[in-house]
């Protein structure tokens, strides 16, 4: 038979391992995310700012104007990304891209459309939620190291700055870093930084 001290040691060790495993599983939403939950009610917005994209040794940036009206959206990009100018528009079922020379391309996935035509990999389907500081409701998320940060679908989201608009707290800077190799882009790390200079919350659609 095992000595009583050995049995106690194993019980304590097992308890410690169990507590360690449990501590890695979030059981409550952080206070910061609770405070931002109201942002999910925002259906119409306009933002302007700058978006930067870094993939390995490659880096580009573009100015951005984003109009959202429920499921419909229009995103205008100017600068290197848009090769002068580009407009991304559509809804939840289809996305179109108009390039600076007037050509229009269409796809069901905005991510694949941007990559095929402009060479950028952007998580636009998720960014629709992340730009408001909230996780996408279609998949689970893991709270990060601060009240506002989180991880979702292999992306690490950081929100270092906010501004108060009406009764909402809205991000003015966010950084999304992919934690694993991503579709279309090989194995190099990818990060996307969005700096928002202006937030507007119209009461009605303005597309």
N, C-alpha and C positions, 0 to 999 in steps of 0.2 A: 504493500500500500504506500501511496505517496505521503510524505511528511505533511503535517498540517500547515507548516510555513510555506511549503511549495504550492499546496493547493490555494492558499490565500494569495500568494504571488501571482498565480495564473489567473485567478478571478479578477484581481486588480488590473493586470495587464489587459485582459479581455474587455474590461469596463472602459479602460482608457482608449483602446482601439475603437470601441463602439462609439464613444463620445467624440473621438476625432472624426470618424466617418460621418456622424450626424452633423457635426459643425460645418461640413462642406455642403450640406444640403440646405438652401435657404428656406425657412419656414414662414417668414413674413416679408412683406414688401418694405424696403427701406423707407424711412420718413420722407426723404427727398422725392421718391417716386410717388408716394401718397400725395404729396403736395402738388405734383405735376399731373395727377390723374385727370383733373378737370380739362387739361389741354386736349384730351381725346374728343371733347365736344366741339372743338373748333373745326368747322367744315370749309370755311372760305378764308383764304389768306393771300397776301402778296408779300414777297420778300425780295430784297435786292442785296447783292453782296459779291463775294468772290469765292470760287471753289478751286482747290488745289488737289492735284493727283500725283502721287509718287509711287512708282513701281520699280524696285531695284534702283538702278542708276538713272532711270528716266523720271522726269518731273515736268509737269505742265500745269497751267492755270488758266482760268477764264472768268470773266465777269458773268454774273448770273442774275436773271430776273425770273421769278417763279410766281405764276398766278394759279391758284387752286380754287376750284369751284365744285365742291362735292367730290365726285369721282373724276371729273374732268380737270385737265391740267394743261398749262402751256408754260414751257421753260425755254427762255431765250438765253443763248450762250454767245458771248462775243470774246474774241481773243484767239490764242493759239488753238484751243480745243475746237472751236467752231470754224477755224480757218478763215476768220473774218466774221462770220455770223452763222448761227444755226438755231433752228427752232424745233423743239421736241414737244409734241402735243398728242392728246388722246384721252383715253379713259381706262377703266379697269380691264377691258377686253382687248384693246388694240392701241398701238402706239405708232405714230408717224414722225418722221424726221425730215425737215426741209433744210437743205444745205444752202450755202451762200450763193450758189449758181442756180437756185430755183428747183433743183431736183428733189423729189419726194420719195422716201422709202418707208415701207410699212412692215411691221412685225407684231406678233402677239406679245413678245417680251421686250420691254424697254432696255434691259441690260444687254441682250444680244444685239439689238439694233444699234446701240451706241458703240459697242465693240466693233461690229462689222463695218460701220461707216466712218467712225472717228478714231477707233483704236483705244477707246477708254473702257474700263470695266468699272461701272458704278452700280451700287445696290439701290437703284431708284425705287423699286417696289417697297423696300424697307425704309428708305429715306423719307418717304411720304409720312411716316410716323416719327422717325428719329428726329426730323427737323423740328418737331414739337416737343422733343425731349422725352418721348414715351416709347416703350417697346411696341413692336408690331404685335397685334393680338392673335396672329395666326400661328405663332410658335412660342415655345417656352423661352424664358430668359433667366440669366444668372446675375444677381446683384454684384456690382463691382466693389472697389475699395472705398468709394465715397457714397454719400447718400443718393447722388444723381446718376453715377456711372453704372453701366450694366454690360453684359455680354449676351449676344443673340446671334444664332445661325453662324457661329464661328467669327463674328465681328465683335471687337471690343469698342464700346462707345464711351467717349469722355466729353463732359460738358463743363468747361472751365468758366464760362461767363453766361449770365442771364440778364434780361431786362424785363421790367414790368410794363405790360400793355393791358389797359383796362384792369380786369381782375386776374389776369394770367401772368405767370412767370414763364418767359419764352427764351430759348437759347439764342445767344448772339455769336457763339462759337461752338462748334462740335468737331470732334475728330473721330473717324472710324478707321480702325486698324484690323485687317484680316489676320486671323491667327493661324491659318493653314493655307496651303495652295488653293487657288480659286479657279473656277471654270474659265477657259479661254486664255489664261495668262501664265501658265507654267507654274514654277515653284517660287518665284521671287515674292518677297513681302509687298503688300499693297497698303497704302494709307490714303484716306481722303479727308481733307480739311475744308470745312465750310465756315466762312466768316460772314455773318449777316449784319449789314449796315443799317437796314431799315425793315421793320415789321409793320404791316398794316392788316387790320382785321375788319374788312368791309362787312356790313350786315347782309348784303345781297351779292350774288354772283356778278362778277365784272369781267367775264371773258368775252 
